[in-house]
Amino acid sequence: MKKRVQKLTALLLFGSLTVSLLTGCGGGNSGSSDSGSDSSSEESGGSSGGAAEVTLWHYFEHEAPDLEAIVEKYNEEQDKIHITATYVSREELMNQYTIGAVSGELPDIGMVDSPDMASYISLGVFEDITDDLESWEDLDQFYPGPLLSCQDADGKYYGLPNNSNCLTLACNMDVLRKAGFEEPPTTWDEFRKVCEKTTNAADGVYGFAMCAIGTEEGTFQLLPWICSAGGNIDTLDSPESIKGIQFLTDLVQDGLMSKEVINWQQSEAYNSFCAGKAAMLESGTWQLADIDEKINGTFEYQYALLPKDEEYSSTIGGENFGVCTGTEYRDECVDFLKYLMSAQNNADFTAAAAKLPVRKDAVSLNELFTTDERYAVFNEGMNYARARGPHAQWPTLSEAFYTAVQQSLLGEKSVEDAMKDAAATIDPIVAEDPLPEASIGGGVADDVN
């Protein structure tokens, strides 16, 4: 009975929220996957011959050719099924999942942002493939954080993680050195001082740029600040969580960070940094793909861990693929997921897409992850990165959180009042269905040192 009620609640929730959700963690190299195009989309896969047609929906843009290359290789190596990979904008894809949960019109294989998967599992979008995966010897090679996002509250598997990423601090070292700082800041106190010394209001230059928009993108970038202070999304009214948001609020109200961060997607904060309008940026792995092109040699940059209060922190992002409910080709789809997520394919895809592997044994298969100093920082950051959820009502938790933060940053409410109001929404939900223990570490640092 409880699961039936949760499914109905999730259907109502997603019917009202999916239109407003944008990318959470860099589905495209620009930081946002939703291009605004419709689901008529681009397709790949070639001629099917006599093989059964299997559909795969994804919202990859810049990464699409790399995914399609793996799909085409799989189609050539076997003749049971022919997979057609179709791009659908993220917003439209999430809408189609919600509609398909009722109508039954779903693809055979579908991609989803990792924190959203638990919600769509509760809707009945994805098939339970636990028996197939638990006997697969490769499963032990997956990092626990990304793998957890493919499970329900009972530990059953509905898919596999495809890629991972996290957040670190990008610094304009020309600006920092001019202000008297030879190294990126490591603590909140140091970070605040750098912001004060590098902000130039006359030139429209701020000490720090981030995304604090009222979507999952905002939650993705905001969570590290409460976790670093010792808080979490299920303890928003704690002194630790309040401290984290108060720190960011003070940056905005003191003019050290633009008030526009409440409207900025990650791509817009990134563009501000690359244009020299911010000394520091909360940056994602996917931005490595074109940061050199965007900066074009105008300044030297360096990556570092996000500064810490009590502890270092970051947030895990990435996408998962699942087998959709009702497919006639369940076993074949599972076989493809295993193929897609083989060690070599995972290494090749994530390196090409400027993302991080979700398998430990994939790290050593591409020199990018072992020789690029920028990736080394992200790899280290994954040791401190937390998963968002998983939770069937994650969109509700996330909305309460980012709404409260926006109220704080705008000065509409005190941080304490805003966090208490958000906790009033979140606490009853997690009291009935608690978050799993925080999954920290999912990263690859131990494998590349």
Protein Blocks (a to p, Z undefined) as FASTA:
>chain_A
ZZmmmmmmmmmmmmmmmmmpccfeopafnopabgoiafkopaeeijnkjaccdddddfbf
klmmmmmmmmmmmmmmpckbccddddddfklmmmmmmmmmmnopacfbdcddfklmmmmm
mnopaccfklmmmmpmklmmpcfklmmmmpcfkopafbdcfbdcdddddddfklmmmnop
abdcfbfklmmmmmmmmpcfknopafbdcdfbfbfklmmmmmmmmmmnopafklmmgmkl
mmmmmmmmmmmmnopacfklmmpcfklmmmmmmnopafbdcddfklmmmmmmmnnopacc
dddddddfkbccdddedddddddehiaklmmmmmmmmmmmgmklmmmmmmmnopacfbfk
lmmmpmklmmmmklmmmmmmmmmpccehjafklmmmmmmmmmmmmmmmnomacfklmmmm
mmmmmmmmmmmmccddddehjaaklmmZZ
